[in-house]
């Protein structure tokens, strides 16, 4: 769906969504037919396809609490604090280095000194890189520090 990071709707009976700036409630979901029965707050009812909802440029999750009790306001990058964002970037670098051998995750744009020998994807398996990362983090004493230099 346009404009949504996650792009997912809750299509369970009782959930809410916004379609063309109007709030609609999901009354019935028929996955076997690929359609959903919606009703508006004014009592209007309409049956729409999953495809239409997925591709409609003005369809999004409602930010009101739903029948499941969850608040569906989309998360944004501004939600975490600066410190939390820094920790996330460090942790992401660790995971990418294990999976790809490069902290950026991109072998075409290696960082200085990459790939390090214990993470070189041409010479190591993912399992070996995982074990190397565990040993590296144990020496560092914490999972929140940057990669060892």
Backbone as JSON Lines, residues from 0, in Angstrom:
{"i":0,"aa":"X","n":[0.84,-1.18,0.0],"ca":[0.0,0.0,0.0],"c":[0.88,1.23,0.0]}
{"i":1,"aa":"X","n":[0.45,2.21,-0.65],"ca":[1.23,3.44,-0.78],"c":[1.39,4.12,0.57]}
{"i":2,"aa":"X","n":[2.62,4.59,0.84],"ca":[2.87,5.4,2.01],"c":[3.02,4.66,3.32]}
{"i":3,"aa":"X","n":[2.93,3.34,3.31],"ca":[3.09,2.6,4.55],"c":[4.39,1.83,4.53]}
{"i":4,"aa":"X","n":[5.1,1.89,5.63],"ca":[6.34,1.16,5.73],"c":[6.07,-0.33,5.78]}
{"i":5,"aa":"X","n":[5.2,-0.76,6.66],"ca":[4.94,-2.17,6.82],"c":[4.04,-2.69,5.72]}
{"i":6,"aa":"X","n":[3.04,-1.91,5.32],"ca":[2.16,-2.31,4.24],"c":[1.18,-3.4,4.61]}
{"i":7,"aa":"X","n":[0.93,-3.64,5.88],"ca":[0.04,-4.71,6.28],"c":[-1.21,-4.16,6.93]}
{"i":8,"aa":"X","n":[-2.33,-4.79,6.63],"ca":[-3.59,-4.44,7.28],"c":[-4.03,-5.6,8.13]}
{"i":9,"aa":"X","n":[-4.74,-5.29,9.21],"ca":[-5.38,-6.33,10.0],"c":[-6.72,-6.58,9.33]}
{"i":10,"aa":"X","n":[-6.9,-7.74,8.77],"ca":[-8.15,-8.05,8.09],"c":[-8.93,-9.1,8.86]}
{"i":11,"aa":"X","n":[-9.1,-8.86,10.14],"ca":[-9.93,-9.72,10.99],"c":[-11.2,-8.96,11.31]}
{"i":12,"aa":"X","n":[-12.28,-9.68,11.49],"ca":[-13.55,-9.04,11.81],"c":[-13.39,-8.14,13.04]}
{"i":13,"aa":"X","n":[-13.9,-6.91,12.92],"ca":[-13.82,-5.95,14.01],"c":[-12.68,-4.96,13.91]}
{"i":14,"aa":"X","n":[-11.7,-5.24,13.07],"ca":[-10.57,-4.32,12.89],"c":[-11.01,-3.12,12.06]}
{"i":15,"aa":"X","n":[-10.27,-2.02,12.16],"ca":[-10.62,-0.79,11.46],"c":[-9.55,-0.42,10.45]}
{"i":16,"aa":"X","n":[-9.99,0.26,9.37],"ca":[-9.07,0.81,8.4],"c":[-9.65,2.1,7.84]}
{"i":17,"aa":"X","n":[-8.79,2.9,7.24],"ca":[-9.19,4.16,6.64],"c":[-9.09,3.98,5.13]}
{"i":18,"aa":"X","n":[-10.2,4.25,4.44],"ca":[-10.27,4.12,2.99],"c":[-10.83,5.43,2.45]}
{"i":19,"aa":"X","n":[-10.06,6.14,1.64],"ca":[-10.46,7.45,1.12],"c":[-10.89,8.39,2.25]}
{"i":20,"aa":"X","n":[-10.08,8.44,3.31],"ca":[-10.3,9.33,4.47],"c":[-11.58,9.02,5.25]}
{"i":21,"aa":"X","n":[-12.15,7.86,5.06],"ca":[-13.33,7.45,5.82],"c":[-12.99,6.17,6.58]}
{"i":22,"aa":"X","n":[-13.45,6.09,7.83],"ca":[-13.17,4.91,8.63],"c":[-14.15,3.8,8.3]}
{"i":23,"aa":"X","n":[-13.6,2.6,8.12],"ca":[-14.4,1.41,7.82],"c":[-14.05,0.32,8.81]}
{"i":24,"aa":"X","n":[-15.02,-0.51,9.12],"ca":[-14.81,-1.66,10.01],"c":[-14.91,-2.92,9.16]}
{"i":25,"aa":"X","n":[-14.02,-3.87,9.43],"ca":[-14.06,-5.16,8.75],"c":[-15.14,-6.0,9.41]}
{"i":26,"aa":"X","n":[-16.18,-6.35,8.63],"ca":[-17.27,-7.17,9.17],"c":[-17.07,-8.65,8.9]}
{"i":27,"aa":"X","n":[-16.54,-8.96,7.73],"ca":[-16.39,-10.35,7.33],"c":[-15.2,-10.49,6.4]}
{"i":28,"aa":"X","n":[-14.39,-11.51,6.62],"ca":[-13.26,-11.78,5.75],"c":[-13.5,-13.14,5.09]}
{"i":29,"aa":"X","n":[-13.41,-13.16,3.77],"ca":[-13.6,-14.4,3.01],"c":[-12.32,-14.7,2.24]}
{"i":30,"aa":"X","n":[-11.31,-15.28,2.91],"ca":[-10.03,-15.51,2.24],"c":[-10.15,-16.47,1.06]}
{"i":31,"aa":"X","n":[-11.1,-17.39,1.13],"ca":[-11.26,-18.33,0.03],"c":[-11.72,-17.64,-1.26]}
{"i":32,"aa":"X","n":[-12.33,-16.47,-1.13],"ca":[-12.78,-15.7,-2.28],"c":[-11.96,-14.43,-2.48]}
{"i":33,"aa":"X","n":[-11.04,-14.15,-1.54],"ca":[-10.19,-12.97,-1.66],"c":[-10.94,-11.67,-1.49]}
{"i":34,"aa":"X","n":[-11.95,-11.66,-0.62],"ca":[-12.72,-10.44,-0.45],"c":[-13.04,-10.18,1.02]}
{"i":35,"aa":"X","n":[-13.42,-8.91,1.27],"ca":[-13.69,-8.44,2.61],"c":[-14.97,-7.62,2.58]}
{"i":36,"aa":"X","n":[-15.84,-7.82,3.58],"ca":[-17.05,-7.01,3.71],"c":[-16.75,-5.9,4.71]}
{"i":37,"aa":"X","n":[-16.91,-4.65,4.27],"ca":[-16.64,-3.48,5.1],"c":[-17.92,-2.74,5.4]}
{"i":38,"aa":"X","n":[-17.97,-2.08,6.56],"ca":[-19.09,-1.19,6.86],"c":[-18.53,0.12,7.41]}
{"i":39,"aa":"X","n":[-19.14,1.23,7.0],"ca":[-18.68,2.54,7.46],"c":[-19.48,2.94,8.69]}
{"i":40,"aa":"X","n":[-19.05,4.02,9.32],"ca":[-19.76,4.5,10.51],"c":[-21.15,5.02,10.15]}
{"i":41,"aa":"X","n":[-21.38,5.33,8.88],"ca":[-22.71,5.8,8.44],"c":[-23.63,4.65,8.09]}
{"i":42,"aa":"X","n":[-23.13,3.41,8.15],"ca":[-23.95,2.25,7.85],"c":[-23.79,1.72,6.44]}
{"i":43,"aa":"X","n":[-23.03,2.41,5.61],"ca":[-22.78,1.93,4.25],"c":[-21.96,0.66,4.31]}
{"i":44,"aa":"X","n":[-22.32,-0.31,3.47],"ca":[-21.56,-1.57,3.41],"c":[-21.07,-1.78,2.0]}
{"i":45,"aa":"X","n":[-19.88,-2.36,1.9],"ca":[-19.35,-2.69,0.59],"c":[-18.43,-3.89,0.69]}
{"i":46,"aa":"X","n":[-18.4,-4.66,-0.38],"ca":[-17.5,-5.8,-0.48],"c":[-16.37,-5.4,-1.41]}
{"i":47,"aa":"X","n":[-15.14,-5.59,-0.94],"ca":[-13.96,-5.24,-1.75],"c":[-13.0,-6.43,-1.76]}
{"i":48,"aa":"X","n":[-12.12,-6.43,-2.76],"ca":[-11.14,-7.51,-2.86],"c":[-9.89,-7.17,-2.07]}
{"i":49,"aa":"X","n":[-9.14,-8.22,-1.68],"ca":[-7.85,-8.02,-1.03],"c":[-6.96,-7.19,-1.94]}
{"i":50,"aa":"X","n":[-7.01,-7.52,-3.23],"ca":[-6.17,-6.83,-4.21],"c":[-6.46,-5.32,-4.23]}
{"i":51,"aa":"X","n":[-7.73,-4.96,-4.21],"ca":[-8.09,-3.55,-4.22],"c":[-7.53,-2.85,-2.99]}
{"i":52,"aa":"X","n":[-7.67,-3.48,-1.83],"ca":[-7.14,-2.88,-0.6],"c":[-5.62,-2.75,-0.65]}
{"i":53,"aa":"X","n":[-4.96,-3.76,-1.17],"ca":[-3.51,-3.76,-1.22],"c":[-2.95,-2.7,-2.15]}
{"i":54,"aa":"X","n":[-3.7,-2.36,-3.2],"ca":[-3.19,-1.43,-4.21],"c":[-3.85,-0.05,-4.16]}
{"i":55,"aa":"X","n":[-4.79,0.13,-3.27],"ca":[-5.49,1.42,-3.18],"c":[-4.54,2.46,-2.58]}
{"i":56,"aa":"X","n":[-4.33,3.6,-3.25],"ca":[-3.37,4.59,-2.75],"c":[-3.8,5.3,-1.47]}
{"i":57,"aa":"X","n":[-5.09,5.23,-1.13],"ca":[-5.55,5.93,0.08],"c":[-6.19,4.96,1.07]}
{"i":58,"aa":"X","n":[-5.56,3.81,1.2],"ca":[-6.01,2.81,2.18],"c":[-4.88,2.61,3.18]}
{"i":59,"aa":"X","n":[-5.22,2.7,4.47],"ca":[-4.22,2.53,5.52],"c":[-4.89,2.01,6.78]}
{"i":60,"aa":"X","n":[-4.05,1.63,7.71],"ca":[-4.55,1.19,9.0],"c":[-5.15,2.36,9.75]}
{"i":61,"aa":"X","n":[-6.16,2.08,10.53],"ca":[-6.72,3.11,11.41],"c":[-5.81,3.25,12.61]}
{"i":62,"aa":"X","n":[-5.71,4.46,13.15],"ca":[-4.87,4.67,14.32],"c":[-5.67,4.58,15.61]}
{"i":63,"aa":"X","n":[-6.93,4.19,15.52],"ca":[-7.72,4.0,16.73],"c":[-7.52,2.59,17.25]}
{"i":64,"aa":"X","n":[-7.8,2.39,18.52],"ca":[-7.7,1.05,19.09],"c":[-8.68,0.14,18.39]}
{"i":65,"aa":"X","n":[-8.29,-1.1,18.19],"ca":[-9.12,-2.06,17.47],"c":[-9.77,-3.02,18.44]}
{"i":66,"aa":"X","n":[-10.55,-3.92,17.89],"ca":[-11.23,-4.92,18.71],"c":[-10.22,-5.78,19.47]}
{"i":67,"aa":"X","n":[-9.02,-5.95,18.9],"ca":[-7.99,-6.74,19.57],"c":[-7.33,-5.96,20.69]}
{"i":68,"aa":"X","n":[-7.65,-4.63,20.8],"ca":[-7.1,-3.81,21.86],"c":[-5.76,-3.19,21.53]}
{"i":69,"aa":"X","n":[-5.23,-3.48,20.35],"ca":[-3.94,-2.91,19.97],"c":[-4.14,-1.56,19.3]}
{"i":70,"aa":"X","n":[-3.18,-0.68,19.5],"ca":[-3.2,0.62,18.85],"c":[-2.4,0.49,17.57]}
{"i":71,"aa":"X","n":[-3.0,0.82,16.43],"ca":[-2.37,0.54,15.16],"c":[-1.67,1.72,14.53]}
{"i":72,"aa":"X","n":[-1.35,2.74,15.3],"ca":[-0.6,3.84,14.71],"c":[0.75,3.31,14.27]}
{"i":73,"aa":"X","n":[1.12,3.54,13.03],"ca":[2.4,2.98,12.53],"c":[3.58,3.54,13.3]}
{"i":74,"aa":"X","n":[4.57,2.69,13.51],"ca":[5.79,3.15,14.15],"c":[6.58,3.97,13.14]}
{"i":75,"aa":"X","n":[7.32,4.93,13.65],"ca":[8.15,5.75,12.77],"c":[9.59,5.69,13.25]}
{"i":76,"aa":"X","n":[10.49,6.15,12.41],"ca":[11.9,6.16,12.78],"c":[12.16,7.1,13.95]}
{"i":77,"aa":"X","n":[11.27,8.06,14.16],"ca":[11.44,9.01,15.25],"c":[11.09,8.44,16.61]}
{"i":78,"aa":"X","n":[10.52,7.25,16.68],"ca":[10.12,6.68,17.96],"c":[11.29,6.36,18.89]}
{"i":79,"aa":"X","n":[12.35,5.69,18.41],"ca":[13.45,5.4,19.34],"c":[14.25,6.66,19.65]}
{"i":80,"aa":"X","n":[14.89,6.65,20.81],"ca":[15.77,7.77,21.18],"c":[17.05,7.69,20.36]}
{"i":81,"aa":"X","n":[17.85,8.75,20.42],"ca":[19.13,8.75,19.69],"c":[20.02,7.6,20.16]}
{"i":82,"aa":"X","n":[20.06,7.38,21.47],"ca":[20.87,6.28,22.01],"c":[20.36,4.92,21.49]}
{"i":83,"aa":"X","n":[19.05,4.74,21.48],"ca":[18.49,3.49,20.98],"c":[18.79,3.29,19.5]}
{"i":84,"aa":"X","n":[18.73,4.38,18.72],"ca":[19.04,4.29,17.29],"c":[20.5,3.9,17.07]}
{"i":85,"aa":"X","n":[21.39,4.45,17.9],"ca":[22.81,4.1,17.81],"c":[23.01,2.62,18.1]}
{"i":86,"aa":"X","n":[22.36,2.14,19.15],"ca":[22.47,0.72,19.49],"c":[21.93,-0.16,18.37]}
{"i":87,"aa":"X","n":[20.82,0.25,17.76],"ca":[20.25,-0.51,16.66],"c":[21.2,-0.57,15.47]}
{"i":88,"aa":"X","n":[21.86,0.54,15.16],"ca":[22.81,0.56,14.05],"c":[23.99,-0.36,14.33]}
{"i":89,"aa":"X","n":[24.47,-0.35,15.55],"ca":[25.59,-1.22,15.92],"c":[25.18,-2.68,15.8]}
{"i":90,"aa":"X","n":[24.02,-3.01,16.36],"ca":[23.54,-4.4,16.31],"c":[23.28,-4.85,14.88]}
{"i":91,"aa":"X","n":[22.75,-3.95,14.06],"ca":[22.52,-4.27,12.66],"c":[23.85,-4.57,11.97]}
{"i":92,"aa":"X","n":[24.87,-3.78,12.27],"ca":[26.19,-4.01,11.7],"c":[26.74,-5.38,12.08]}
{"i":93,"aa":"X","n":[26.54,-5.78,13.34],"ca":[26.98,-7.1,13.78],"c":[26.27,-8.2,12.99]}
{"i":94,"aa":"X","n":[24.95,-8.08,12.87],"ca":[24.18,-9.1,12.16],"c":[24.57,-9.17,10.69]}
{"i":95,"aa":"X","n":[24.72,-8.02,10.05],"ca":[25.1,-8.02,8.64],"c":[26.5,-8.58,8.43]}
{"i":96,"aa":"X","n":[27.4,-8.28,9.37],"ca":[28.75,-8.82,9.24],"c":[28.74,-10.34,9.34]}
{"i":97,"aa":"X","n":[27.92,-10.88,10.2],"ca":[27.81,-12.33,10.31],"c":[27.21,-12.93,9.04]}
{"i":98,"aa":"X","n":[26.16,-12.32,8.55],"ca":[25.47,-12.88,7.38],"c":[26.23,-12.69,6.08]}
{"i":99,"aa":"X","n":[26.87,-11.52,5.91],"ca":[27.48,-11.21,4.61],"c":[28.99,-11.06,4.65]}
{"i":100,"aa":"X","n":[29.57,-10.86,5.85],"ca":[30.99,-10.6,5.96],"c":[31.32,-9.12,5.96]}
{"i":101,"aa":"X","n":[30.3,-8.26,5.76],"ca":[30.5,-6.82,5.68],"c":[29.51,-6.12,6.59]}
{"i":102,"aa":"X","n":[29.98,-5.14,7.37],"ca":[29.1,-4.45,8.32],"c":[27.98,-3.7,7.62]}
{"i":103,"aa":"X","n":[28.22,-3.26,6.41],"ca":[27.16,-2.57,5.66],"c":[26.21,-3.57,5.0]}
{"i":104,"aa":"X","n":[26.63,-4.83,4.93],"ca":[25.84,-5.85,4.25],"c":[26.07,-5.87,2.76]}
{"i":105,"aa":"X","n":[26.93,-4.98,2.25],"ca":[27.13,-4.85,0.81],"c":[28.59,-5.1,0.45]}
{"i":106,"aa":"X","n":[28.88,-6.22,-0.19],"ca":[30.27,-6.51,-0.57],"c":[30.82,-5.54,-1.62]}
{"i":107,"aa":"X","n":[29.95,-4.81,-2.32],"ca":[30.41,-3.86,-3.32],"c":[30.87,-2.55,-2.69]}
{"i":108,"aa":"X","n":[30.52,-2.33,-1.41],"ca":[30.91,-1.12,-0.7],"c":[31.47,-1.49,0.67]}
{"i":109,"aa":"X","n":[32.64,-2.15,0.68],"ca":[33.2,-2.57,1.97],"c":[33.72,-1.39,2.78]}
{"i":110,"aa":"X","n":[33.65,-1.55,4.1],"ca":[34.22,-0.56,4.99],"c":[35.73,-0.76,5.08]}
{"i":111,"aa":"X","n":[36.44,0.11,5.79],"ca":[37.89,-0.03,5.93],"c":[38.25,-1.37,6.57]}
{"i":112,"aa":"X","n":[39.15,-2.09,5.93],"ca":[39.63,-3.37,6.46],"c":[38.65,-4.53,6.3]}
{"i":113,"aa":"X","n":[37.61,-4.34,5.52],"ca":[36.62,-5.42,5.33],"c":[36.88,-6.14,4.02]}
{"i":114,"aa":"X","n":[36.57,-7.42,4.02],"ca":[36.1,-8.23,5.15],"c":[37.26,-8.63,6.05]}
{"i":115,"aa":"X","n":[37.0,-8.66,7.32],"ca":[38.0,-9.14,8.26],"c":[38.16,-10.64,8.04]}
{"i":116,"aa":"X","n":[39.35,-11.2,8.3],"ca":[39.6,-12.61,7.98],"c":[38.57,-13.59,8.56]}
{"i":117,"aa":"X","n":[38.15,-13.34,9.81],"ca":[37.21,-14.27,10.44],"c":[35.78,-14.13,9.9]}
{"i":118,"aa":"X","n":[35.54,-13.1,9.05],"ca":[34.21,-12.88,8.47],"c":[34.22,-12.91,6.95]}
{"i":119,"aa":"X","n":[35.35,-13.24,6.36],"ca":[35.47,-13.25,4.9],"c":[34.53,-14.3,4.31]}
{"i":120,"aa":"X","n":[33.53,-13.88,3.54],"ca":[32.55,-14.85,3.02],"c":[33.15,-15.83,2.01]}
{"i":121,"aa":"X","n":[34.32,-15.5,1.44],"ca":[34.97,-16.42,0.51],"c":[35.71,-17.54,1.22]}
{"i":122,"aa":"X","n":[35.99,-17.35,2.51],"ca":[36.79,-18.32,3.26],"c":[36.06,-18.93,4.45]}
{"i":123,"aa":"X","n":[34.89,-18.4,4.81],"ca":[34.19,-18.88,6.0],"c":[32.73,-19.17,5.68]}
{"i":124,"aa":"X","n":[32.14,-20.02,6.51],"ca":[30.71,-20.3,6.4],"c":[29.97,-19.37,7.36]}
{"i":125,"aa":"X","n":[28.67,-19.3,7.22],"ca":[27.87,-18.48,8.13],"c":[28.04,-18.99,9.57]}
{"i":126,"aa":"X","n":[28.1,-20.3,9.74],"ca":[28.27,-20.87,11.08],"c":[29.6,-20.43,11.68]}
{"i":127,"aa":"X","n":[30.66,-20.43,10.88],"ca":[31.96,-19.98,11.37],"c":[31.92,-18.5,11.72]}
{"i":128,"aa":"X","n":[31.23,-17.71,10.92],"ca":[31.13,-16.28,11.21],"c":[30.31,-16.04,12.47]}
{"i":129,"aa":"X","n":[29.27,-16.83,12.68],"ca":[28.47,-16.7,13.91],"c":[29.32,-17.0,15.13]}
{"i":130,"aa":"X","n":[30.1,-18.08,15.05],"ca":[30.96,-18.44,16.18],"c":[32.01,-17.36,16.44]}
{"i":131,"aa":"X","n":[32.55,-16.78,15.37],"ca":[33.53,-15.71,15.51],"c":[32.89,-14.49,16.19]}
{"i":132,"aa":"X","n":[31.67,-14.19,15.84],"ca":[30.99,-13.03,16.42],"c":[30.7,-13.28,17.9]}
{"i":133,"aa":"X","n":[30.3,-14.49,18.26],"ca":[30.06,-14.83,19.67],"c":[31.35,-14.65,20.47]}
{"i":134,"aa":"X","n":[32.46,-15.15,19.93],"ca":[33.74,-15.02,20.62],"c":[34.15,-13.54,20.72]}
{"i":135,"aa":"X","n":[33.95,-12.79,19.66],"ca":[34.29,-11.36,19.66],"c":[33.47,-10.61,20.71]}
{"i":136,"aa":"X","n":[32.19,-10.88,20.79],"ca":[31.32,-10.19,21.75],"c":[31.65,-10.61,23.18]}
{"i":137,"aa":"X","n":[32.05,-11.86,23.38],"ca":[32.43,-12.32,24.71],"c":[33.67,-11.58,25.2]}
{"i":138,"aa":"X","n":[34.63,-11.37,24.3],"ca":[35.84,-10.63,24.65],"c":[35.5,-9.17,24.94]}
{"i":139,"aa":"X","n":[34.61,-8.58,24.15],"ca":[34.22,-7.19,24.35],"c":[33.4,-7.01,25.63]}
{"i":140,"aa":"X","n":[32.74,-8.07,26.06],"ca":[31.98,-8.02,27.32],"c":[30.57,-7.49,27.17]}
{"i":141,"aa":"X","n":[30.16,-7.09,25.97],"ca":[28.81,-6.6,25.77],"c":[28.44,-6.68,24.31]}
{"i":142,"aa":"X","n":[27.18,-6.84,24.04],"ca":[26.7,-6.91,22.65],"c":[26.43,-5.53,22.09]}
{"i":143,"aa":"X","n":[26.59,-4.47,22.91],"ca":[26.21,-3.13,22.45],"c":[27.39,-2.28,21.99]}
{"i":144,"aa":"X","n":[28.59,-2.84,22.01],"ca":[29.73,-2.07,21.54],"c":[29.87,-2.28,20.03]}
{"i":145,"aa":"X","n":[30.56,-1.41,19.4],"ca":[30.79,-1.53,17.97],"c":[31.7,-2.69,17.66]}
{"i":146,"aa":"X","n":[31.85,-3.04,16.39],"ca":[32.74,-4.14,16.01],"c":[34.15,-3.86,16.48]}
{"i":147,"aa":"X","n":[34.8,-4.91,16.93],"ca":[36.2,-4.78,17.39],"c":[37.07,-4.38,16.21]}
{"i":148,"aa":"X","n":[38.04,-3.56,16.47],"ca":[38.92,-3.08,15.39],"c":[40.21,-3.87,15.38]}
